Amino acid sequence: MPVFFTRPPAGRLVHQANRVYTPGMSESPRLTWEFLTLELKNPFRVAYGVSETRQAGWLRLAGDAGWGEGTIPPYYGISREAIAGCWQAAAERRDPLPEEPAGFEGWIGPDGPAPARAALDLALHDRLARRQGVPLDTLLGLPRPEPMATAFTLHCCKKKLKMYFMALWPLGPQMIDDYAINRVIRPDFPELEYGKDFMNLGFKSGNEGVINVIVTDIRQLYTTDAYGSDIASFPMMKGVKSIQ
């Protein structure tokens, strides 16, 4: 039974355009942002078609107090101008930033594209966690990710299951390499071989779109592993057509 984890995106920055709001010559900008165009290492294929790039908006509060990110899949029809318009409105506000997570939603409001509001939400959470000197999971009252990842991997290793690591979450690059592989598999199960017992398929953006594809044909999206090797060269991929 496959096991799925997380891995960062593979690609490279091919363009960036800066947009910064400055309310006055003597004032520091409350928000700054820039848009990045990422060229995907592996084209992303869904029923809507094929995309080879991803647009991302990168937001930061004044003084690097908090950071946020919003990605823009092409099939959602969201423009950079709409994203920037939402952030511009936030930058022009002069009321205090909320000091409790319960106030974030009301401060951000319902207007603007979802990726723009998500980036503001991330930046506000990041700011508050930094001010309190705690990691984000502690701020939100969530369990630390390390025990979850290591315990699940340990269980799968003991059950001698084949482990296929992948990611739908771009914030989880360390969970595979540091926690699952380097802290569990390699030290405690040195007999397990990469490509035979476990492998890392890497990151794919698209969330549910990725799942919709790999339940029928995993090779539409995954032709190489996270390190660029042909997945057909690995014994554990022989005969595997989908995650079912």
C-alpha positions in Angstrom: 0.0 0.0 0.0 1.5 3.3 -1.0 2.4 5.9 1.6 2.3 9.6 0.6 4.2 12.4 2.3 5.6 15.8 1.2 8.3 17.2 -1.0 9.2 20.7 -2.2 8.5 21.8 -5.9 11.1 21.2 -8.6 11.5 24.1 -11.0 13.4 27.3 -11.5 12.6 31.0 -11.3 12.4 32.4 -14.8 10.9 35.9 -14.2 9.9 38.2 -11.4 8.1 41.5 -11.2 8.1 43.6 -8.1 5.1 45.6 -6.9 5.5 47.7 -3.8 3.0 50.0 -2.1 4.4 53.2 -0.6 1.8 55.4 1.0 4.1 58.4 1.5 7.7 59.4 0.9 8.4 59.5 4.7 6.5 56.3 5.5 7.6 52.7 5.3 5.4 50.4 3.2 3.1 48.2 5.3 3.2 45.4 2.7 5.5 44.6 -0.1 5.1 41.9 -2.7 6.5 40.4 -5.8 5.2 38.0 -8.4 7.3 35.1 -9.5 6.9 32.9 -12.6 8.3 29.4 -11.9 9.1 27.0 -14.8 8.1 23.5 -13.7 10.6 20.7 -14.1 7.8 18.4 -15.1 4.7 19.8 -16.9 1.5 19.5 -14.9 -1.3 17.7 -16.8 -4.9 17.7 -15.8 -8.2 17.5 -17.8 -8.0 21.2 -18.4 -4.7 20.8 -20.3 -1.0 21.0 -19.7 0.8 23.8 -17.8 4.6 24.3 -17.7 4.7 27.3 -15.4 3.2 28.5 -12.1 2.5 32.0 -11.0 3.2 32.8 -7.3 2.7 35.9 -5.3 5.2 36.5 -2.4 4.0 38.8 0.3 5.9 40.2 3.3 4.9 42.6 6.1 7.0 45.6 7.0 10.3 44.7 8.7 10.0 41.1 7.6 7.5 40.7 10.4 5.6 38.0 8.5 5.6 36.2 5.2 2.9 34.8 3.0 2.5 33.1 -0.3 -0.4 32.6 -2.8 0.0 30.5 -5.9 -2.2 31.0 -9.0 -3.1 27.9 -11.0 -3.9 28.9 -14.6 -7.2 27.1 -14.7 -8.7 29.3 -11.9 -8.6 32.4 -14.1 -7.2 34.7 -11.4 -5.1 37.6 -12.6 -2.0 39.2 -11.0 -4.0 42.5 -11.0 -6.7 40.9 -8.9 -4.2 39.6 -6.4 -2.3 42.9 -6.3 -5.6 44.8 -5.8 -6.4 42.8 -2.7 -2.9 43.4 -1.3 -3.0 47.1 -2.2 -6.2 47.5 -0.2 -4.6 45.8 2.8 -1.5 48.0 2.4 -3.6 51.2 2.5 -5.3 50.4 5.8 -4.1 52.1 8.9 -5.9 50.1 11.6 -3.7 47.8 13.8 -3.0 44.3 12.7 -4.9 41.7 14.8 -3.0 40.2 17.7 -5.1 36.9 17.9 -5.8 34.3 15.2 -9.5 34.8 15.9 -9.3 38.3 14.5 -7.5 37.4 11.2 -10.5 36.5 9.2 -12.4 39.7 10.1 -9.4 41.8 9.4 -8.7 40.2 6.0 -12.4 40.3 5.0 -14.3 38.3 2.3 -13.2 40.4 -0.7 -10.4 39.5 -3.1 -9.2 36.2 -4.7 -8.7 33.3 -2.4 -4.9 33.0 -3.0 -4.5 36.7 -2.0 -6.5 36.3 1.2 -4.6 33.0 2.0 -1.3 34.8 1.6 -2.4 37.6 4.0 -3.6 34.9 6.5 -0.2 33.1 6.3 1.6 36.4 6.9 -0.5 37.3 9.9 0.0 33.8 11.4 3.7 34.0 10.7 3.9 37.5 12.4 2.1 36.4 15.5 4.1 33.2 15.9 7.4 35.2 15.6 6.2 37.8 18.1 5.4 35.0 20.6 8.6 33.1 19.8 6.8 29.9 19.0 6.5 27.7 15.9 3.3 27.9 13.9 2.0 24.5 15.0 2.3 25.6 18.6 0.5 28.9 17.9 -2.4 26.9 16.3 -2.4 24.2 19.0 -1.4 21.5 16.5 0.9 18.5 17.2 4.5 18.8 16.0 4.9 17.2 12.6 8.0 15.2 13.4 6.4 12.6 15.7 3.6 12.1 13.2 5.9 11.6 10.3 8.4 9.4 12.1 5.8 7.2 13.8 3.9 6.6 10.6 7.1 5.8 8.7 8.3 3.4 11.5 5.0 1.6 11.4 5.2 1.1 7.6 8.8 -0.1 7.8 7.9 -2.7 10.4 5.0 -3.8 8.3 7.4 -4.1 5.3 5.2 -1.9 3.2 6.5 -0.3 0.0 6.7 3.5 0.6 6.0 6.0 -2.1 6.7 9.5 -0.9 5.1 12.5 -2.7 3.9 16.0 -1.8 0.9 18.2 -2.4 2.2 20.7 0.1 5.1 22.9 -0.7 5.9 23.6 2.9 7.0 20.0 3.7 10.5 19.6 2.2 12.1 18.6 5.5 9.5 16.0 6.5 10.7 13.4 4.0 14.5 13.9 4.0 15.0 14.8 7.7 12.3 13.0 9.5 11.1 10.0 7.4 14.2 9.0 5.5 17.2 10.2 7.5 15.8 9.8 11.0 13.9 6.5 10.6 14.6 4.5 7.4 18.4 4.9 7.0 19.4 4.5 10.7 16.8 2.0 11.9 16.2 0.0 8.7 19.6 0.1 6.8 18.6 -3.0 4.8 15.9 -1.1 3.0 16.9 0.1 -0.5 15.9 3.2 -2.3 13.9 2.3 -5.4 13.2 -1.2 -4.1 11.6 -0.5 -0.7 11.0 3.3 -0.7 11.3 6.2 -3.1 10.6 9.9 -3.3 8.4 11.0 -6.2 8.7 14.7 -5.4 6.3 17.6 -5.4 3.4 18.3 -7.7 1.1 21.3 -7.4 -2.5 21.1 -8.1 -3.9 19.5 -4.9 -7.0 17.5 -5.8 -6.1 17.6 -9.5 -3.0 15.5 -8.8 -5.1 12.9 -7.0 -7.6 12.8 -9.8 -4.8 11.9 -12.2 -2.8 9.4 -10.2 -5.8 7.3 -9.2 -6.0 6.2 -12.9 -2.5 6.7 -14.4 0.4 7.8 -12.1 2.8 8.0 -15.0 0.9 10.9 -16.6 2.4 13.1 -13.8 5.4 11.2 -12.5 8.1 10.2 -15.0 11.0 10.9 -12.7 11.6 10.8 -9.0 12.5 13.8 -6.9 16.1 13.6 -7.9 15.5 13.3 -11.7 15.9 9.6 -12.2 13.5 7.7 -14.5 10.9 6.0 -12.3 10.8 3.1 -14.8 14.3 2.2 -13.6 13.2 1.4 -10.1 12.0 -2.2 -9.2 9.2 -0.9 -7.0 7.6 0.9 -9.9 7.3 -2.2 -12.0 3.7 -2.9 -12.8 2.5 0.2 -10.9 0.0 2.1 -13.0 -2.0 4.0 -10.3 -2.3 4.4 -6.5 -5.3 2.1 -6.4 
